[in-house]
Amino acid sequence: MPNTSWGDATAILAAHGVEEDTSFYRDFTSADEKAVLTVPQRIQDAWLRNDADKFADVFTADGSLLLQDNQLTSRDEIRGYMRTGFAGPLKGAHVHGWPLEVKFLEPGIAIAITEGGIIRAGESEIAPENQIRAVWVVVRNGEGDLSLFSHQSSPVKG
């Protein structure tokens, strides 16, 4: 019988060099929900470090990122876009968010919906114009690794 567990969140984050934020999970405390939510935590960590490689490596090779008006359709496109952003207008910025929903669609596919936003350099909280909701499509490969297949964010306030 194949392993249907999504893994241990603490171990997943440790393997990626990310410090676990147990408060991030909020009401999503089952082992599988927490495992899925390691993907947004890995993205938050990459933003905090302004590390485009670490950010892009969360995605599958053919991963998709819709950020503002930019549709990126591969890990390499995502890496280049974030490298430019972290060197320019996103330098020193980071993101913070929290889960609103986690759903398991298939044995190896889950979605998470989060709310949060970008905290620009020199700011201490999310400005109203930087608040977003995001949809994360998380996939688990045959070895149990979790990756981000698709991420889309939309402004909360127009």
Disulfide bonds with the S-S distance in Angstrom:
none
